[in-house]
Amino acid sequence: MLLLYSVQGGFGCALDKSSKKLIIIGSGNQDNPLMYDANHIPLLGLDVWEHAYYLRYKNKRPEYVSNWWNVVNWKFVNCAYESFVVKGKKFEMTPDGTIKL
């Protein structure tokens, strides 16, 4: 968890389509992890830029990260994992940001 407290950007869990393995990706600044490798399918992400937590948590980033785990939609993460990894399905993102599996 120490890494998450000091990152200026974000982190995520993704599927590497080439190796079919789950990977942890960190991104600095405002970079999107997908900018580095289009073979990565994001499954879970955490924004640790101040805009994501400052209004509620001020400078208490560790508290924000700790509480973030309680609001992760694990059902969706599992569904995405099962769809992409196990079944090899693709997803579609609609203009309003909705993801269709």
Order of alpha helices (4+ residues) and beta strands (2+ residues): alpha-beta-beta-beta-alpha-alpha-alpha-beta-beta
